[in-house]
C-alpha cells in the first residue's frame, strides 16, 4: 500500500495544475452618439421690388440774353474815348517816359519811376473803385460808370481786371519781341517762365477784342461778371475835395463838346 500511495503522489506532482479561465466581462454596447439636428434656416421673405423712380426730364431754361437795365443810356463815343485816355494817362502814363529813357540808352535808375507808377495804378484801379463810388478817374471826368444787369455797380475786381488789359498787352508784346529776336523762349529757367506767362497774358485781351467785334456790347470781362455796361451819368451832388475838382474837369470837357452824343462803339 505504501508503494501505491507514493506512486499516486508522484503522478499528481507531475501533472500541471489546471489554469483557470478568467471570463472577461462582456462589453456593454455604447449608445450611438446623438447628433444635434442643425437648425433649419427659415427662408427669407422675398424682397419687395421697389418701384423705379422715373426721373423727370429737366426742362432746359432758355438762355436769356443779357441786356442793359432800364433807365440807363449807353455812354457816347466821346465819353468812351475820354475815359480810355484819362485812365491810360493816370494808370500807365508813367511808362511812356520810362520807355523813352530806356530807348535813349540813359543810365538813370528807373526804380523811383516804377514805384510811382505802381502807386498810380493802385490808386486808379483799386482805391478809386473800392472807396470812391466804384468809378475810376476816367469815369469821373467822362461822367460814366459801370452797371450790371441788376442796375448795381460791379465789384472792384472787374474794374481792376479791365484796367490791367493794357499791361497784359505790354508784357505779351515785349515777350513776343524777345522770343522773335532770340528765336527761342529764353536761356534761363526764370526767363522761360516769364516769357511763357507773358505770352499767356495776351490771350485775355485778344478774346476780349474778338468778343467786342462779334457781339458789339459785351467783351470778355463784361460777360464773366454777368453782364456789365458803361453808361452815362449826371453830375454828382454833394462831392467835396478832390472829387469836386474831378467834377469841374468834367464840366470843362462837356463844355468843349467832348461828351456829346455820337456814334456808339464798343468800350
C-alpha positions in Angstrom: 0.0 0.0 0.0 2.8 2.4 0.7 4.2 2.0 -2.8 0.9 2.7 -4.4 0.4 5.8 -2.5 3.8 7.1 -3.3 3.2 6.4 -7.0 0.0 8.3 -6.9 1.6 11.2 -5.2 4.3 11.3 -7.9 1.7 11.5 -10.7 -0.2 14.2 -9.1 3.0 16.2 -8.8 3.9 15.7 -12.5 0.6 16.9 -13.8 0.5 20.8 -14.0 -2.3 22.5 -12.2 -5.3 23.3 -14.4 -5.2 27.0 -15.4 -8.3 28.9 -14.5 -10.0 30.6 -17.5 -10.9 34.1 -16.4 -14.0 35.2 -18.1 -13.8 38.8 -19.2 -16.9 40.9 -18.7 -19.0 41.3 -21.8 -18.6 44.7 -23.5 -21.6 46.8 -22.9 -22.6 48.3 -26.2 -22.1 52.1 -26.1 -25.1 54.1 -27.3 -24.6 55.7 -30.6 -23.7 59.4 -30.4 -26.6 61.7 -30.7 -26.0 64.2 -33.4 -27.7 67.5 -32.9 -30.0 68.4 -35.6 -28.9 71.6 -37.4 -31.4 74.4 -37.1 -33.3 74.7 -40.3 -32.8 78.2 -41.7 -36.0 79.9 -42.3 -36.4 81.1 -45.9 -36.1 84.9 -46.0 -39.1 86.6 -47.4 -38.7 87.8 -50.9 -37.8 91.5 -51.1 -40.5 93.6 -52.5 -39.4 95.1 -55.7 -39.1 98.9 -55.2 -40.8 100.8 -57.9 -38.3 102.5 -60.1 -38.2 106.3 -59.8 -38.9 107.9 -63.1 -36.6 110.8 -63.4 -38.3 113.8 -64.7 -36.5 115.4 -67.6 -35.3 118.8 -66.6 -36.5 121.4 -68.9 -33.7 123.5 -70.1 -34.4 127.1 -69.4 -33.6 129.1 -72.5 -30.7 131.5 -72.0 -31.8 135.0 -71.7 -29.6 137.5 -73.4 -28.1 139.9 -71.0 -29.4 143.4 -71.6 -28.8 146.8 -70.1 -31.2 147.5 -67.3 -33.9 150.0 -67.9 -33.4 153.6 -67.0 -29.8 153.8 -68.3 -28.3 155.1 -71.5 -25.1 153.7 -73.1 -22.1 156.0 -73.0 -21.4 158.0 -76.1 -18.3 157.5 -78.3 -16.8 160.8 -76.9 -17.3 159.6 -73.3 -15.7 156.2 -74.1 -12.7 157.9 -75.7 -12.2 160.4 -72.8 -12.5 157.5 -70.2 -9.8 155.5 -72.1 -7.4 158.4 -72.5 -7.7 159.6 -68.9 -7.4 156.1 -67.4 -4.4 155.3 -69.5 -2.7 158.6 -68.6 -3.3 158.0 -64.8 -2.5 154.3 -64.7 0.2 154.0 -67.4 1.3 157.5 -68.3 4.5 156.9 -66.2 5.6 154.1 -68.6 5.9 156.5 -71.5 9.0 158.4 -70.2 10.4 155.2 -68.8 10.3 153.6 -72.3 11.8 156.7 -73.8 14.7 156.8 -71.3 15.4 153.1 -71.9 15.3 153.6 -75.7 17.6 156.6 -75.4 20.1 154.4 -73.5 20.3 156.5 -70.4 21.8 155.1 -67.2 19.1 156.6 -65.0 17.8 154.2 -62.2 14.1 153.5 -63.1 13.2 152.2 -59.6 11.6 155.5 -58.5 9.6 155.8 -61.7 8.4 152.2 -61.4 7.4 152.7 -57.7 5.5 155.9 -58.6 3.7 154.0 -61.5 2.7 151.2 -59.2 1.3 153.7 -56.8 -0.7 155.4 -59.5 -2.1 152.1 -60.9 -3.1 151.0 -57.4 -4.8 154.4 -56.8 -6.8 154.4 -60.1 -7.6 150.6 -60.3 -8.0 149.7 -56.7 -8.6 152.7 -54.4 -11.0 154.6 -56.6 -13.3 151.6 -57.5 -13.3 150.5 -53.9 -13.7 153.7 -52.0 -14.7 156.4 -54.5 -18.1 155.4 -55.8 -16.9 152.4 -57.9 -15.5 154.8 -60.5 -12.1 155.4 -61.9 -10.6 158.9 -62.6 -11.6 158.4 -66.2 -15.2 157.6 -65.2 -15.4 160.8 -63.1 -14.1 163.0 -65.9 -16.1 161.4 -68.6 -19.2 161.2 -66.4 -19.7 157.5 -66.9 -20.0 154.5 -64.7 -20.4 150.7 -64.9 -23.7 148.9 -64.1 -24.6 145.2 -64.2 -27.9 143.6 -65.2 -29.3 144.3 -61.7 -28.5 148.1 -62.1 -25.8 147.8 -59.4 -22.1 148.7 -59.8 -19.9 145.7 -60.3 -17.3 144.8 -57.7 -13.9 146.5 -57.9 -12.2 143.3 -59.2 -14.0 143.9 -62.5 -12.5 147.3 -62.9 -9.1 146.1 -61.8 -9.0 143.3 -64.4 -10.4 145.6 -67.1 -7.7 148.2 -66.3 -4.9 145.6 -66.4 -5.7 144.8 -70.0 -3.1 147.4 -71.1 -0.3 145.9 -69.0 -1.2 142.4 -70.3 -0.7 143.6 -73.8 2.6 145.4 -73.0 4.0 142.3 -71.3 2.8 140.0 -74.0 4.2 142.1 -76.9 7.5 142.5 -75.0 7.8 138.7 -74.6 6.9 138.2 -78.2 9.7 140.6 -79.4 12.2 138.8 -77.1 11.3 135.4 -78.4 11.4 136.5 -82.1 14.7 138.3 -81.6 16.3 135.3 -79.8 14.4 132.7 -81.9 13.8 130.8 -78.6 11.8 131.2 -75.5 14.9 132.0 -73.4 18.0 130.6 -71.9 17.5 130.5 -68.2 14.6 128.9 -66.3 13.3 132.3 -65.0 13.4 133.8 -68.5 11.4 130.9 -69.9 8.8 131.1 -67.1 8.4 134.9 -67.6 8.1 134.7 -71.3 5.5 131.9 -71.2 3.4 133.7 -68.6 3.7 136.9 -70.6 2.5 135.2 -73.8 -0.4 133.7 -71.9 -1.4 137.2 -70.7 -2.0 138.1 -74.4 -5.0 135.7 -74.6 -7.5 137.6 -72.4 -7.1 140.9 -74.4 -7.4 139.0 -77.7 -10.5 137.2 -76.6 -11.9 140.5 -75.2 -11.3 142.3 -78.5 -12.8 139.4 -80.6 -16.0 139.3 -78.4 -16.5 143.0 -78.8 -16.1 142.7 -82.6 -18.6 139.8 -82.7 -21.2 140.9 -80.1 -20.7 144.6 -80.1 -21.7 145.3 -76.5 -20.1 142.8 -74.1 -16.5 141.7 -74.0 -14.7 139.0 -72.0 -14.7 140.6 -68.6 -18.2 142.1 -69.1 -19.5 138.5 -69.8 -17.6 136.8 -67.0 -19.1 139.2 -64.4 -22.6 138.6 -65.6 -23.1 141.5 -68.0 -21.6 144.9 -67.3 -22.2 148.1 -69.4 -20.6 151.5 -69.5 -23.5 154.0 -69.1 -23.9 157.8 -68.8 -24.3 159.5 -65.5 -25.1 163.0 -64.4 -23.1 165.4 -62.3 -22.8 164.2 -58.8 -24.2 166.4 -56.0 -22.5 166.7 -52.6 -19.0 165.9 -53.7 -16.2 167.6 -51.8 -12.4 168.0 -52.1 -10.5 166.4 -54.9 -13.6 164.6 -56.2 -15.2 168.0 -56.7 -12.2 169.0 -58.8 -12.7 166.0 -61.0 -16.3 167.1 -61.5 -15.1 170.5 -62.5 -12.8 168.9 -65.2 -15.8 167.0 -66.5 -17.7 170.3 -66.7 -14.9 171.6 -68.9 -14.9 168.5 -71.2 -18.6 168.8 -71.5 -18.4 172.5 -72.4 -16.0 171.6 -75.2 -18.4 169.1 -76.7 -16.2 166.1 -75.9 -19.0 164.3 -74.2 -21.7 164.9 -76.8 -23.8 162.1 -78.2 -22.0 160.5 -81.1 -22.0 157.1 -82.9 -21.5 154.4 -80.3 -18.7 151.9 -80.4 -17.6 149.1 -78.1 -15.8 150.1 -74.9 
